[in-house]
Each structure stands twice: as structure tokens, then as C-alpha cells.
């Protein structure tokens, strides 16, 4: 049996993009976080694939968003 990770991701991609955008305030950062969430799903899918993926994907995206905000706070803004 092959695991189709792309199907649940496509189903929740818009939700994840909106969530990540609200977390970061940046469309580019949000897109990066959504892609990183998808990558995590491919590398390490949830233990129970028979359960809904939405809560797991949201939790991964929020945790990645928090990490990104922490990194952003540590780095000094250089400016244009």
C-alpha cells in the first residue's frame, strides 16, 4: 500500500497558506513554511495515517511558523 501524502496536502494547502501568512505577515515566508510543512509530511508522515491530516498539518505549520519568528527576532534587520 503506498501512502499518498499529496492528497491531504492539496486538500489543506489553502488553509495552511492563510495560517502561515497570518503568523508571519509575509507571503514569501508563508509559502516557504507551507512547502516546509509539505516536506515534513513527506519525510515523516503522522503515525496514524487513517486519521484526519488537518490537525497534524496545522500543528506542524504552526510550530514551523513559531520557529521562523524566533529566528527572525534573533537576526538584526539590515535593511535595503
MODELLER restraints for C-alpha pairs under 7 A, 6 or more apart:
rsr = mdl.restraints
at = mdl.atoms
rsr.add(forms.Gaussian(group=physical.xy_distance, feature=features.Distance(at['CA:5:A'], at['CA:41:A']), mean=6.82, stdev=0.5))
rsr.add(forms.Gaussian(group=physical.xy_distance, feature=features.Distance(at['CA:5:A'], at['CA:42:A']), mean=6.46, stdev=0.5))
rsr.add(forms.Gaussian(group=physical.xy_distance, feature=features.Distance(at['CA:8:A'], at['CA:53:A']), mean=6.41, stdev=0.5))
rsr.add(forms.Gaussian(group=physical.xy_distance, feature=features.Distance(at['CA:9:A'], at['CA:38:A']), mean=6.82, stdev=0.5))
rsr.add(forms.Gaussian(group=physical.xy_distance, feature=features.Distance(at['CA:12:A'], at['CA:54:A']), mean=6.81, stdev=0.5))
rsr.add(forms.Gaussian(group=physical.xy_distance, feature=features.Distance(at['CA:16:A'], at['CA:34:A']), mean=6.26, stdev=0.5))
rsr.add(forms.Gaussian(group=physical.xy_distance, feature=features.Distance(at['CA:16:A'], at['CA:58:A']), mean=6.71, stdev=0.5))
rsr.add(forms.Gaussian(group=physical.xy_distance, feature=features.Distance(at['CA:16:A'], at['CA:61:A']), mean=6.97, stdev=0.5))
rsr.add(forms.Gaussian(group=physical.xy_distance, feature=features.Distance(at['CA:17:A'], at['CA:30:A']), mean=5.94, stdev=0.5))
rsr.add(forms.Gaussian(group=physical.xy_distance, feature=features.Distance(at['CA:17:A'], at['CA:31:A']), mean=6.47, stdev=0.5))
rsr.add(forms.Gaussian(group=physical.xy_distance, feature=features.Distance(at['CA:17:A'], at['CA:34:A']), mean=6.01, stdev=0.5))
rsr.add(forms.Gaussian(group=physical.xy_distance, feature=features.Distance(at['CA:20:A'], at['CA:30:A']), mean=4.68, stdev=0.5))
rsr.add(forms.Gaussian(group=physical.xy_distance, feature=features.Distance(at['CA:20:A'], at['CA:33:A']), mean=6.60, stdev=0.5))
rsr.add(forms.Gaussian(group=physical.xy_distance, feature=features.Distance(at['CA:20:A'], at['CA:61:A']), mean=6.89, stdev=0.5))
rsr.add(forms.Gaussian(group=physical.xy_distance, feature=features.Distance(at['CA:20:A'], at['CA:65:A']), mean=6.50, stdev=0.5))
rsr.add(forms.Gaussian(group=physical.xy_distance, feature=features.Distance(at['CA:21:A'], at['CA:27:A']), mean=5.81, stdev=0.5))
rsr.add(forms.Gaussian(group=physical.xy_distance, feature=features.Distance(at['CA:21:A'], at['CA:30:A']), mean=4.79, stdev=0.5))
rsr.add(forms.Gaussian(group=physical.xy_distance, feature=features.Distance(at['CA:23:A'], at['CA:65:A']), mean=6.35, stdev=0.5))
rsr.add(forms.Gaussian(group=physical.xy_distance, feature=features.Distance(at['CA:24:A'], at['CA:30:A']), mean=6.58, stdev=0.5))
rsr.add(forms.Gaussian(group=physical.xy_distance, feature=features.Distance(at['CA:24:A'], at['CA:65:A']), mean=6.93, stdev=0.5))
rsr.add(forms.Gaussian(group=physical.xy_distance, feature=features.Distance(at['CA:33:A'], at['CA:61:A']), mean=6.60, stdev=0.5))
rsr.add(forms.Gaussian(group=physical.xy_distance, feature=features.Distance(at['CA:33:A'], at['CA:64:A']), mean=6.64, stdev=0.5))
rsr.add(forms.Gaussian(group=physical.xy_distance, feature=features.Distance(at['CA:33:A'], at['CA:65:A']), mean=6.72, stdev=0.5))
rsr.add(forms.Gaussian(group=physical.xy_distance, feature=features.Distance(at['CA:34:A'], at['CA:61:A']), mean=6.84, stdev=0.5))
rsr.add(forms.Gaussian(group=physical.xy_distance, feature=features.Distance(at['CA:37:A'], at['CA:57:A']), mean=6.90, stdev=0.5))
rsr.add(forms.Gaussian(group=physical.xy_distance, feature=features.Distance(at['CA:37:A'], at['CA:60:A']), mean=6.21, stdev=0.5))
rsr.add(forms.Gaussian(group=physical.xy_distance, feature=features.Distance(at['CA:37:A'], at['CA:61:A']), mean=5.63, stdev=0.5))
